[in-house]
Amino acid sequence: MQARPLEGIRVVDYSHFLAGPYVGRCLAALGAEVIKVERPGSGDAGRQHATVLDDQQSAYFLQLNMGKRGVSVNMKDPRGKDFMQRLCDSADVFIENYRPGALDKLGLGYDALSARNPRLVYCSISAYGHTGPDAHRAGFGLIAEAKSGIMQMIGEPGSPPPLMRISLGDMYTGIHAVAAINAALLGRVKSGRGQHIDMALYDTLVSMHEYAVQCYTMQGVLPEQTGHDMPTSTLYGVFRAADGDLVIAAQVDDAWKRFAALVEAHGGPEGFGSDMRFHTLNGRNANRVEILSIVKPWVAARPVAQVLDLLDGVDVPCAKVQRIDEVLADPQIVARGMVVEQQHPRFGTLRLPNLPFRFSDCDTTIREVGPDLGQHNAEVAKSLGFKPAEIDAMQTDGVLFSK
């Protein structure tokens, strides 16, 4: 087995909640030493979000901060500022997701840190980025989803769009930041210098449009809400069976022909499989309403398992719309190790989503649980050259806070 790719890289994770901590978790899985820095008292706001387990931990925090070492520093004390400066001087990567300019007041902005440590790769994540007329505005993933045009495209025609229920903007921006950080570290090998990476949730979500922007810029067509299927990709959508929902992707000509022949052979109208009007994508789109009037009742008359069995038999892509409990029990997810088990000293066995990294010669599964607030203060301080008496005094005075 090889060493994990980022072993020997030190990361200072001065972020909170979701996007930044997710980046830190990914880098930890790839082998980096990630030091989570939190404010004294309550720490990262994510500690009190979603499934709260006790007065300092939540499952949300544990999922996003596994594999990290935790320190809590009072930056208002000169000794705390000295601690942070030494920590950043020792770092290869610095992650933050505050509003642009907020960390300049603490001496932790890019200009200040890179002046002391020119090799530092500094990654900022914000709603709108560090330039442009909206750079100063606060925002979350929800705001970026609304502004990006993605939200307007989902839901039933004429109804308010639904919440997506996953933090698409934060997570997608986070994994783009992981890619950018690794590219900057590789570039540093040649240049000897780090640089500032400026990631924006809004930018990232706009970049996700794989067809909507083209439709408008090249054809003047605005995407509309279409509900459960896509009028430009017949047949592709969600269908209700007798005991649940499933998706069918028969939008490609060959898959459609197999699907239509199957429907005809199992109770559908005679000639449905050989109707040449439906053998091209444009033809199917033009006759979408007629096709749906046949397919919807055909699916509705059967249980999900039967429909899936029939479609799998002719190699038409399909899947049940699964609940989370079904996902966790899915043999494919189990086989791929996509649920990681960790042993927590207070909460026992934790089962949390794994990351999708798969390397042939190293294991990126994190077994270490997320840190308690300030858990590794003394250990990190010692690595920075502080003497035992200095560390004891900082802990006694709350400069290095723990809970």
BELWO-V408181 format. One record per run of one state. SS is the DSSP state (~ for helix, > for strand, _ for the rest). FROM is the first residue (numbers start at 1). TO is the last residue. If there is no record, write none. Layout:
BEGIN
SS&FROM&TO / SS&FROM&TO
END
This chain:
BEGIN
_&1&9 / >&10&13 / _&14&18 / ~&19&29 / _&30&32 / >&33&38 / _&39&44 / ~&45&48 / _&49&51 / >&52&52 / _&53&57 / >&58&58 / ~&59&65 / _&66&68 / >&69&73 / _&74&77 / ~&78&89 / _&90&92 / >&93&96 / _&97&101 / ~&102&106 / _&107&109 / ~&110&116 / _&117&120 / >&121&126 / _&127&140 / ~&141&147 / _&148&150 / ~&151&153 / _&154&167 / ~&168&191 / _&192&195 / >&196&200 / ~&201&207 / _&208&211 / ~&212&219 / _&220&228 / >&229&229 / _&230&235 / >&236&240 / _&241&244 / >&245&249 / _&250&252 / ~&253&265 / _&266&275 / ~&276&278 / _&279&280 / ~&281&286 / _&287&287 / ~&288&300 / _&301&303 / ~&304&313 / _&314&316 / >&317&320 / _&321&323 / ~&324&329 / _&330&330 / ~&331&335 / _&336&338 / >&339&344 / _&345&347 / >&348&353 / _&354&376 / ~&377&383 / _&384&387 / ~&388&396 / _&397&399 / >&400&400 / _&401&403
END
